[in-house]
Amino acid sequence: MEHYTRRRVLKAGSLGLGALAAGLIAGCSAGDPAGGAGSAAAPAPAGPVPVTAAPSLASASPQAVYLSRSQAVAKFEGVPAGQFGLDIPGIELRLPRADGAAALTFDACGGPKGSGVDEALLDALRARKVPATLFVNQRWARANARLLAELVDEKLFEIANHGTSHAPLATLGQSAYGIGGTGSIGQAYDEVMGNQRYLADQFGIVAKFFRSGTAHMDDAGAAMCRELGVVPMNFTVNLDAGATFGAQTVAAQVRQLGAGDVGIGHFNQPASGTAKGMALGLGPALESGLRFITLSEAW
C-alpha cells in the first residue's frame, strides 16, 4: 500500500507527471525571484528561541521552544542531504489515522503573482462546512494580514507553514521548477523558522505542519523539520496543478480522493478554476460518505 501511495503523489489520477509538475507552483509565484535561497530569513538568535503568541490575540497559542539556528547547524551539518523530491522518506503524504476521512490542503505562496485570495473557494468550503488546512507563506501572510487574522479565528480552518521565501528545502541548493533551493542547513532553518516565528509572533499560531516551496525537500531538510517539531507534509492527490486546471479537471481530481488521502490546491489565485471545480466535486464526495478533516485531527 505504501508503494501505491507514493506513486499516487506523482500520478494524481490519470494525468501525466509532466503537466502536474509544471503546474504545481504556477499558482504561487512563477518567475518570482524572491523564491531563491538568496531571500532566506535573517539568522535566528544563538540561544533556543521561545515563540510566544501575540498578546493581543484572545486565542493565543502556548509557548514553544525550538532549536536555535546554531544548534540546528551543529546537529545536521554532517548529515547527508540524501534524496530530493516530492515524496522522499521522511515526508508525510497520507493521513496516519484516516477513519474514513480525507484532508484538503491549500497553499498561498505569496510574491507578486501569488498574493491574491480566492474568496470563492473559501466560501465554497464554508457553505459545505468542509474543513481545510491552509499553508501560508510569509510573503502572503504579510500581504493579507487582516484576512489571516480572521482565518485564525475560524474553527473550520487550520493554518500551517509554507515557508519564508517559498524556496525548496534543499541543503545542497537544488532547484525545482526553476526556483532555487536553500543552499545549506542554516538557510533551510531560516526558511522554516522565519515564517514559524512570524506566524507565532503576529498571529498566535504555532504551526504543526510545514510544506516547502514547490513541495520539494531533501532527507536532511525533512529530518530537521521533525527535530523542530513540525511535520513535513505533502500530498497524494494534486487537485489543481498550481491553480492551472480548469473547473472540470479540478472536480475530477476531487473524485480521486479517498479515505486517508491528502489533496493539494491553492487559495491564492481567484481567477483560476479551483473554486468552481471544488464546488462541483465536493457535493458528490460528501454524498459518497467521504468526510474531510484538518491535518491536526489525524495526528
C-alpha positions as CSV (number, residue, x, y, z in Angstrom):
1,M,0.0,0.0,0.0
2,E,2.8,2.4,0.8
3,H,4.4,1.9,-2.7
4,Y,1.0,2.6,-4.3
5,T,0.6,5.7,-2.2
6,R,3.9,7.2,-3.1
7,R,3.1,6.6,-6.8
8,R,-0.2,8.4,-6.4
9,V,1.5,11.6,-5.3
10,L,3.2,11.7,-8.7
11,K,0.4,10.3,-10.8
12,A,-2.5,12.2,-9.2
13,G,-5.2,10.4,-11.0
14,S,-5.0,9.8,-14.8
15,L,-3.0,13.0,-15.5
16,G,0.6,13.0,-16.7
17,L,3.5,13.8,-14.4
18,G,4.9,16.5,-16.7
19,A,1.7,18.5,-16.6
20,L,1.4,18.2,-12.9
21,A,5.0,19.1,-12.2
22,A,5.0,22.1,-14.5
23,G,1.8,23.4,-12.9
24,L,2.4,22.7,-9.2
25,I,3.9,26.1,-8.5
26,A,2.1,28.1,-11.2
27,G,-0.4,29.4,-8.7
28,C,2.4,30.5,-6.3
29,S,4.9,32.8,-7.9
30,A,6.1,31.7,-11.3
31,G,9.1,33.8,-12.3
32,D,9.2,35.4,-8.9
33,P,12.9,36.0,-8.0
34,A,12.0,36.0,-4.3
35,G,11.8,32.2,-4.3
36,G,15.5,31.6,-4.3
37,A,17.8,30.9,-1.4
38,G,19.1,34.4,-1.5
39,S,15.9,35.6,0.1
40,A,16.2,33.4,3.2
41,A,15.2,34.8,6.5
42,A,17.8,36.5,8.7
43,P,19.7,34.2,11.1
44,A,18.0,33.4,14.4
45,P,19.4,34.4,17.8
46,A,22.1,32.0,19.1
47,G,20.0,30.6,22.0
48,P,16.9,28.5,21.9
49,V,14.1,30.6,20.6
50,P,10.9,31.0,22.6
51,V,7.9,31.5,20.3
52,T,5.3,33.5,22.2
53,A,1.8,34.2,20.9
54,A,0.9,37.7,20.1
55,P,-0.6,39.1,23.4
56,S,-3.4,40.9,21.5
57,L,-4.9,37.7,20.3
58,A,-7.5,36.1,22.6
59,S,-6.8,32.6,21.2
60,A,-3.1,32.9,21.8
61,S,-1.2,29.6,21.4
62,P,1.1,28.2,24.1
63,Q,4.8,29.0,24.1
64,A,7.0,26.7,22.0
65,V,10.8,26.4,22.2
66,Y,12.8,25.3,19.2
67,L,16.4,24.5,18.4
68,S,18.4,27.7,17.7
69,R,20.0,28.1,14.3
70,S,23.4,27.3,15.6
71,Q,22.1,24.2,17.3
72,A,20.4,23.0,14.1
73,V,23.6,23.6,12.1
74,A,25.7,21.7,14.6
75,K,23.3,18.8,14.6
76,F,22.7,18.5,10.9
77,E,25.8,19.9,9.2
78,G,27.3,16.4,8.7
79,V,24.0,14.7,7.8
80,P,23.9,13.6,4.2
81,A,21.4,15.6,2.1
82,G,20.0,12.3,0.7
83,Q,17.2,12.2,-1.8
84,F,15.5,15.4,-3.1
85,G,11.9,15.4,-4.3
86,L,8.2,15.4,-3.5
87,D,7.9,12.1,-1.8
88,I,11.2,11.2,-0.2
89,P,11.2,9.2,3.0
90,G,10.5,11.5,5.9
91,I,7.8,13.5,4.2
92,E,4.2,12.6,5.1
93,L,1.9,12.0,2.3
94,R,-1.2,10.4,3.8
95,L,-3.2,10.7,7.0
96,P,-1.9,8.3,9.7
97,R,-5.3,7.8,11.1
98,A,-8.0,8.2,8.4
99,D,-11.2,6.7,9.9
100,G,-12.9,7.2,6.6
101,A,-11.7,10.8,6.1
102,A,-9.5,12.8,3.7
103,A,-7.8,16.1,4.2
104,L,-7.9,19.2,1.9
105,T,-4.8,21.4,2.0
106,F,-4.5,24.7,0.1
107,D,-1.3,26.8,-0.4
108,A,-0.9,30.5,-0.6
109,C,2.6,31.2,-1.8
110,G,2.9,35.0,-1.9
111,G,5.1,37.2,-4.1
112,P,4.0,39.5,-6.9
113,K,2.0,36.8,-8.7
114,G,0.9,34.8,-5.7
115,S,-0.6,37.1,-3.1
116,G,-4.3,37.0,-4.1
117,V,-7.2,35.5,-2.2
118,D,-9.7,33.0,-3.7
119,E,-12.7,34.1,-1.6
120,A,-15.0,31.9,-3.7
121,L,-13.0,28.9,-2.7
122,L,-13.1,29.8,1.0
123,D,-16.9,30.4,0.7
124,A,-17.4,27.1,-1.0
125,L,-15.7,25.3,1.9
126,R,-17.7,27.3,4.4
127,A,-21.0,26.7,2.6
128,R,-20.5,22.9,2.9
129,K,-18.8,23.1,6.3
130,V,-15.7,21.4,4.9
131,P,-12.5,22.0,6.9
132,A,-9.2,22.6,5.3
133,T,-5.6,23.2,6.3
134,L,-4.2,26.4,4.8
135,F,-0.4,26.5,4.2
136,V,0.6,30.2,4.1
137,N,3.9,31.7,3.0
138,Q,5.3,34.6,5.0
139,R,5.0,36.9,1.9
140,W,1.3,36.1,1.5
141,A,0.8,36.5,5.3
142,R,2.3,40.0,5.2
143,A,0.2,41.0,2.2
144,N,-3.0,39.6,3.8
145,A,-2.5,40.2,7.5
146,R,-6.1,41.2,8.2
147,L,-7.6,38.2,6.4
148,L,-5.2,35.8,8.0
149,A,-6.2,37.1,11.5
150,E,-9.8,36.4,10.6
151,L,-9.0,32.9,9.3
152,V,-7.2,32.1,12.5
153,D,-10.4,32.6,14.4
154,E,-12.4,30.3,12.1
155,K,-12.6,26.8,13.5
156,L,-13.1,25.4,10.0
157,F,-9.5,26.3,9.0
158,E,-6.1,25.3,10.4
159,I,-3.1,27.4,9.5
160,A,0.2,25.7,8.5
161,N,3.7,26.9,7.5
162,H,4.6,27.3,3.8
163,G,8.0,28.8,4.3
164,T,9.5,32.2,4.4
165,S,10.6,32.9,0.8
166,H,9.0,29.9,-0.9
167,A,12.2,28.0,-1.6
168,P,12.7,24.3,-1.9
169,L,14.2,22.9,1.3
170,A,17.5,21.7,-0.3
171,T,20.6,21.7,1.8
172,L,22.7,21.4,-1.4
173,G,20.8,24.2,-3.2
174,Q,19.0,22.1,-5.8
175,S,16.2,23.8,-7.8
176,A,12.7,22.7,-8.6
177,Y,10.7,24.2,-11.5
178,G,13.3,26.9,-11.8
179,I,13.2,28.1,-8.2
180,G,16.5,27.8,-6.4
181,G,16.6,25.9,-3.1
182,T,18.2,26.8,0.2
183,G,21.9,26.1,0.0
184,S,22.7,24.9,3.5
185,I,21.2,23.7,6.7
186,G,21.4,27.2,8.1
187,Q,19.4,28.6,5.1
188,A,16.9,25.7,5.4
189,Y,16.5,26.5,9.1
190,D,15.8,30.2,8.1
191,E,13.2,29.1,5.5
192,V,11.3,27.1,8.1
193,M,11.7,29.1,11.2
194,G,11.5,32.6,9.7
195,N,7.8,32.0,9.0
196,Q,7.3,29.8,12.0
197,R,8.3,32.7,14.3
198,Y,6.4,35.3,12.2
199,L,3.1,33.3,12.4
200,A,3.5,32.9,16.1
201,D,4.6,36.4,16.9
202,Q,2.0,38.1,14.8
203,F,-1.0,35.8,14.8
204,G,-0.6,33.4,17.8
205,I,-0.1,30.4,15.5
206,V,2.2,27.6,16.4
207,A,2.1,25.7,13.1
208,K,2.2,22.0,13.3
209,F,2.9,21.3,9.6
210,F,5.4,22.5,7.1
211,R,5.3,22.4,3.3
212,S,8.3,23.8,1.4
213,G,8.1,26.0,-1.6
214,T,7.4,23.7,-4.7
215,A,6.8,21.0,-2.1
216,H,10.4,19.7,-2.7
217,M,12.9,18.9,0.1
218,D,15.7,16.6,0.8
219,D,16.2,14.0,3.6
220,A,18.2,16.3,5.8
221,G,15.6,19.1,5.5
222,A,12.8,16.7,6.4
223,A,14.7,15.4,9.4
224,M,15.4,18.9,10.5
225,C,11.7,19.8,10.3
226,R,10.9,16.9,12.6
227,E,13.6,17.9,15.0
228,L,12.0,21.3,15.1
229,G,8.6,19.7,15.9
230,V,6.9,20.4,12.6
231,V,5.7,17.7,10.3
232,P,6.9,17.9,6.7
233,M,3.7,17.4,4.8
234,N,2.9,16.8,1.1
235,F,0.0,15.1,-0.6
236,T,-1.4,12.1,-2.5
237,V,-3.7,13.9,-4.9
238,N,-2.9,17.1,-6.9
239,L,-6.2,19.0,-7.1
240,D,-5.4,22.0,-9.3
241,A,-1.7,21.8,-10.5
242,G,-0.8,25.2,-9.2
243,A,-4.2,26.6,-9.9
244,T,-3.8,25.8,-13.7
245,F,-6.5,23.2,-14.1
246,G,-10.0,24.1,-15.3
247,A,-13.0,23.5,-13.1
248,Q,-14.0,20.2,-14.6
249,T,-10.5,18.8,-14.2
250,V,-10.4,20.0,-10.6
251,A,-13.7,18.3,-9.9
252,A,-12.3,15.1,-11.5
253,Q,-9.3,15.3,-9.2
254,V,-11.6,15.7,-6.1
255,R,-13.2,12.4,-7.2
256,Q,-9.8,10.7,-6.8
257,L,-9.8,11.4,-3.1
258,G,-10.5,8.5,-0.7
259,A,-10.0,7.7,2.9
260,G,-6.5,8.7,4.1
261,D,-5.8,10.9,1.1
262,V,-4.4,14.5,1.3
263,G,-5.3,16.8,-1.6
264,I,-3.3,19.9,-2.5
265,G,-4.7,23.0,-4.1
266,H,-4.2,26.8,-4.0
267,F,-6.3,29.5,-2.5
268,N,-4.4,32.5,-3.7
269,Q,-5.5,32.6,-7.4
270,P,-9.1,33.8,-7.6
271,A,-9.1,33.8,-11.5
272,S,-8.4,30.0,-11.5
273,G,-10.8,27.1,-11.9
274,T,-10.1,25.9,-8.4
275,A,-13.1,27.3,-6.6
276,K,-15.7,26.2,-9.2
277,G,-14.1,22.8,-9.5
278,M,-14.1,22.2,-5.8
279,A,-17.7,23.3,-5.6
280,L,-18.5,20.8,-8.3
281,G,-16.5,18.0,-6.7
282,L,-17.3,18.4,-3.1
283,G,-21.0,17.6,-3.3
284,P,-20.6,14.1,-4.8
285,A,-17.7,13.4,-2.4
286,L,-19.8,14.3,0.6
287,E,-22.7,12.3,-0.7
288,S,-20.5,9.3,-1.1
289,G,-19.8,9.4,2.6
290,L,-16.3,10.8,2.5
291,R,-15.5,13.0,5.4
292,F,-13.0,15.8,5.5
293,I,-10.8,16.8,8.4
294,T,-7.9,19.1,9.1
295,L,-4.4,17.6,9.3
296,S,-4.2,18.0,13.1
297,E,-7.3,15.9,13.5
298,A,-5.4,12.9,12.1
299,W,-2.2,13.4,14.2
